[in-house]
Amino acid sequence: VLDEADRMFDLGFIKDIRFMLRRCPKPELRQGLMFSATLGFRLMELAYEHMNQPETIKVESEQVTADNVEQRVYYPANKEKIPLLIGLLREMTDGHTMVFTNTRAAADRVGRTLNANGYAAAVISGRVHQSKRQTLLRKFHDGDIHILVATDVAARGLHIPDVTHVINFDLPQDAEDYVHRIGRTARLGAKGEAISFACEDYAFHLPEIEDYIGYPIPMESTETIEFQKFERPPPPPPRKNKPRRGGGRPGGGRGGGRRRSGGR
């Protein structure tokens, strides 16, 4: 049984999965089950490669999104996204907010910017170890951290309670990811708010998202929000280079060592 197969792909375990499957009995001699929140091309390729004529079963809910999530979308330019984000956060007097980005670099940049402007924010991305993620989630639940900045890969499979606002800093490139993101709020009958930024890099994904959820997302004008000046964060510390294996002595390359004198 292979559970959360899409997450295994996202976390880079596909080589380990193939290694184990190749050491199992032949597909004709065993029964295999694979479960996944999404069924992309890579997953179907894996299924047909290591399973015996697999059958696909999809379970779809009648309603894709919850009624008690208030959704809206803004159309900022890329350079307006940070001041718009800070302007929106200053209007949110309480609650817990999740900010989603499409890349780890964007998550790090947004997290550093929010911290530089006085917000208690933390970043959950693929670079963060599982133990530290659990510590950050506990601080988020206890109120020591008010904002979590996350990528889809890092947040998938984590139980994050009490989220009141979801902000798609980057509009997701997959419609199902949009549903998963905004499903972080308005749980157990509570109300929630989902705000999306459709900038020039990702706005073309919006029609697919609206087709998937079955209705247009209400548009808001950026003129209703006061864009805030913000402090730019200090540059991130340089990453430490790993020591090279098997390196010789410094200066011991070509011509760097002592020559043997000849003829004397």
C-alpha positions as CSV (number, residue, x, y, z in Angstrom):
1,V,0.0,0.0,0.0
2,L,1.4,3.3,-1.1
3,D,-0.3,6.2,0.7
4,E,-0.1,9.9,-0.1
5,A,1.9,9.1,-3.3
6,D,1.8,12.6,-4.6
7,R,3.5,13.9,-1.4
8,M,6.2,11.2,-1.8
9,F,6.9,12.7,-5.2
10,D,6.9,16.3,-3.9
11,L,9.4,15.4,-1.1
12,G,11.8,13.7,-3.5
13,F,11.2,10.1,-2.4
14,I,10.4,8.8,-5.9
15,K,13.9,7.0,-6.2
16,D,13.3,5.2,-2.9
17,I,9.8,4.2,-4.0
18,R,11.0,2.8,-7.3
19,F,13.8,1.0,-5.5
20,M,11.4,-0.7,-3.2
21,L,8.9,-1.6,-5.9
22,R,11.5,-3.2,-8.0
23,R,12.3,-5.5,-5.1
24,C,8.7,-6.5,-4.6
25,P,7.2,-9.6,-6.3
26,K,6.2,-9.0,-9.9
27,P,3.0,-7.0,-10.4
28,E,1.2,-10.1,-11.6
29,L,2.0,-11.9,-8.3
30,R,0.9,-9.2,-5.8
31,Q,-1.9,-6.8,-5.1
32,G,-1.1,-3.1,-4.9
33,L,-3.0,-0.1,-3.8
34,M,-2.0,3.5,-4.3
35,F,-3.7,6.5,-2.7
36,S,-3.2,10.1,-3.7
37,A,-5.0,13.5,-3.3
38,T,-4.2,14.2,-6.9
39,L,-3.6,12.0,-9.9
40,G,-1.0,13.7,-12.1
41,F,1.0,12.3,-15.1
42,R,3.9,11.2,-12.9
43,L,1.6,9.2,-10.6
44,M,-0.2,7.5,-13.5
45,E,3.2,6.6,-15.1
46,L,4.3,5.1,-11.8
47,A,1.1,3.1,-11.5
48,Y,1.3,1.6,-15.0
49,E,5.0,0.9,-14.6
50,H,4.7,-1.1,-11.3
51,M,1.1,-2.3,-11.1
52,N,-0.9,-4.9,-13.0
53,Q,-3.5,-3.2,-15.2
54,P,-4.5,-0.7,-12.5
55,E,-8.0,0.5,-12.1
56,T,-8.5,4.2,-11.3
57,I,-11.2,5.2,-8.7
58,K,-11.9,8.9,-8.2
59,V,-13.9,10.2,-5.3
60,E,-15.2,13.7,-5.9
61,S,-17.3,15.8,-3.5
62,E,-20.5,17.4,-4.8
63,Q,-19.3,20.8,-3.6
64,V,-15.6,21.7,-4.2
65,T,-15.3,24.6,-1.7
66,A,-17.1,25.4,1.6
67,D,-19.9,27.9,1.7
68,N,-18.4,29.7,4.8
69,V,-15.2,30.7,3.0
70,E,-15.4,34.3,1.7
71,Q,-13.3,34.5,-1.4
72,R,-11.9,37.5,-3.4
73,V,-9.2,38.2,-5.8
74,Y,-7.0,41.3,-6.4
75,Y,-5.0,42.1,-9.6
76,P,-1.8,43.7,-8.4
77,A,1.4,44.1,-10.3
78,N,4.3,42.0,-9.1
79,K,5.9,45.1,-7.4
80,E,2.6,45.8,-5.6
81,K,2.2,42.4,-4.0
82,I,4.3,43.1,-0.9
83,P,2.7,46.5,0.0
84,L,-0.7,45.1,-0.8
85,L,-0.1,42.1,1.5
86,I,1.1,44.4,4.4
87,G,-1.9,46.6,3.8
88,L,-4.3,43.7,4.1
89,L,-2.5,42.3,7.2
90,R,-2.9,45.6,9.0
91,E,-6.6,45.4,8.5
92,M,-6.7,41.9,10.1
93,T,-6.9,42.7,13.8
94,D,-6.9,39.1,15.0
95,G,-6.7,35.5,13.8
96,H,-4.2,33.2,12.2
97,T,-3.1,33.7,8.6
98,M,-1.5,31.4,6.1
99,V,0.3,32.9,3.1
100,F,1.0,30.6,0.2
101,T,3.7,31.0,-2.4
102,N,4.6,28.8,-5.4
103,T,8.4,28.6,-4.7
104,R,10.7,28.3,-1.7
105,A,12.6,31.4,-2.7
106,A,9.3,33.5,-2.7
107,A,8.4,32.0,0.7
108,D,11.7,33.0,2.2
109,R,11.5,36.5,0.7
110,V,8.0,37.1,2.0
111,G,8.8,35.7,5.4
112,R,11.9,37.8,5.8
113,T,10.0,40.9,4.7
114,L,7.1,40.3,7.2
115,N,9.6,39.8,10.0
116,A,11.4,43.0,9.1
117,N,8.1,44.9,9.3
118,G,7.2,43.7,12.8
119,Y,5.1,40.7,12.0
120,A,5.6,37.4,13.9
121,A,5.9,35.2,10.8
122,A,7.5,31.8,10.1
123,V,8.3,30.0,6.9
124,I,7.5,26.3,6.2
125,S,9.2,25.1,3.1
126,G,11.1,22.0,1.9
127,R,14.2,23.3,3.6
128,V,12.6,23.1,7.0
129,H,13.1,19.8,8.9
130,Q,10.1,18.0,10.2
131,S,11.0,18.6,13.9
132,K,11.2,22.3,13.3
133,R,7.9,22.3,11.4
134,Q,6.2,20.8,14.4
135,T,7.7,23.4,16.7
136,L,6.5,26.2,14.4
137,L,3.0,24.7,14.2
138,R,2.9,24.6,18.0
139,K,3.9,28.2,18.2
140,F,1.3,29.1,15.6
141,H,-1.4,27.3,17.6
142,D,-0.3,29.0,20.8
143,G,-0.3,32.5,19.3
144,D,3.5,33.1,19.4
145,I,3.4,33.1,15.6
146,H,0.5,34.8,13.8
147,I,1.5,34.2,10.1
148,L,2.8,31.0,8.4
149,V,4.3,31.4,5.0
150,A,4.3,28.1,3.2
151,T,4.6,26.3,-0.1
152,D,2.1,23.6,-1.2
153,V,4.7,20.8,-0.8
154,A,5.6,21.7,2.8
155,A,2.1,22.3,4.0
156,R,0.6,19.2,2.5
157,G,-0.2,16.5,5.1
158,L,0.2,18.9,8.0
159,H,-2.7,19.5,10.4
160,I,-2.8,23.3,10.9
161,P,-5.8,24.3,13.0
162,D,-7.5,27.7,13.7
163,V,-6.6,29.3,10.3
164,T,-8.8,32.3,9.8
165,H,-7.3,33.8,6.7
166,V,-5.6,32.2,3.6
167,I,-3.7,34.5,1.3
168,N,-2.5,33.2,-2.1
169,F,0.5,35.5,-2.6
170,D,1.1,33.5,-5.7
171,L,-2.0,32.2,-7.5
172,P,-1.5,28.4,-7.6
173,Q,-0.8,26.8,-11.0
174,D,-3.1,23.9,-10.3
175,A,-6.8,24.3,-9.6
176,E,-6.8,21.5,-7.0
177,D,-4.1,23.2,-5.1
178,Y,-6.3,26.3,-4.8
179,V,-9.0,24.2,-3.2
180,H,-6.5,22.6,-0.9
181,R,-5.1,26.0,0.2
182,I,-8.4,27.7,0.9
183,G,-9.6,24.5,2.6
184,R,-7.2,25.3,5.4
185,T,-9.7,27.8,6.8
186,A,-13.4,27.7,7.7
187,R,-13.2,24.2,9.2
188,L,-15.7,22.7,11.5
189,G,-18.4,25.3,10.7
190,A,-16.2,28.3,11.3
191,K,-16.0,31.3,8.9
192,G,-12.9,32.0,6.9
193,E,-11.4,34.3,4.3
194,A,-9.5,33.4,1.2
195,I,-7.7,36.2,-0.7
196,S,-5.8,35.7,-4.0
197,F,-3.3,37.9,-5.8
198,A,-3.5,37.4,-9.6
199,C,-0.4,39.1,-10.8
200,E,1.1,39.1,-14.4
201,D,3.0,35.9,-13.7
202,Y,0.1,33.7,-12.6
203,A,-3.2,35.5,-13.6
204,F,-3.7,33.2,-16.6
205,H,-4.4,30.3,-14.1
206,L,-7.5,32.0,-12.8
207,P,-10.0,30.8,-15.5
208,E,-9.0,27.2,-14.9
209,I,-9.5,27.6,-11.1
210,E,-12.9,29.2,-11.6
211,D,-14.0,26.5,-14.0
212,Y,-12.9,23.9,-11.5
213,I,-14.8,25.4,-8.5
214,G,-17.8,26.2,-10.7
215,Y,-18.2,30.0,-10.2
216,P,-16.2,33.2,-10.7
217,I,-14.3,34.5,-7.7
218,P,-15.4,38.1,-6.8
219,M,-12.9,40.7,-7.8
220,E,-11.8,43.5,-5.5
221,S,-10.1,46.7,-6.6
222,T,-6.7,47.5,-5.1
223,E,-7.9,51.1,-4.7
224,T,-9.8,49.9,-1.6
225,I,-6.6,49.0,0.2
226,E,-4.0,51.5,1.4
227,F,-0.7,50.4,0.0
228,Q,1.8,50.4,2.8
229,K,5.4,51.4,2.8
230,F,7.6,48.6,4.0
231,E,11.1,48.0,5.3
232,R,13.2,45.8,3.1
233,P,14.7,42.9,4.9
234,P,18.5,42.5,5.2
235,P,20.0,40.1,2.6
236,P,19.9,36.4,3.6
237,P,23.1,35.0,5.1
238,P,25.3,33.3,2.5
239,R,24.9,29.5,2.4
240,K,27.8,27.5,3.7
241,N,29.6,25.5,1.1
242,K,30.0,21.9,1.9
243,P,33.7,20.8,2.1
244,R,34.9,19.1,-1.0
245,R,35.7,15.4,-0.7
246,G,39.2,14.1,-1.4
247,G,40.7,17.5,-1.9
248,G,44.5,17.6,-1.8
249,R,46.7,20.1,0.0
250,P,46.2,23.8,-0.9
251,G,48.3,24.7,-3.8
252,G,49.0,21.1,-4.6
253,G,47.6,21.3,-8.1
254,R,49.6,21.3,-11.3
255,G,52.9,22.8,-10.7
256,G,52.1,23.6,-7.1
257,G,54.3,21.0,-5.4
258,R,58.0,20.7,-5.1
259,R,59.8,19.5,-8.3
260,R,62.4,16.8,-8.1
261,S,65.7,18.2,-9.3
262,G,67.1,16.2,-12.1
263,G,70.8,15.4,-12.9
264,R,72.3,16.4,-9.6
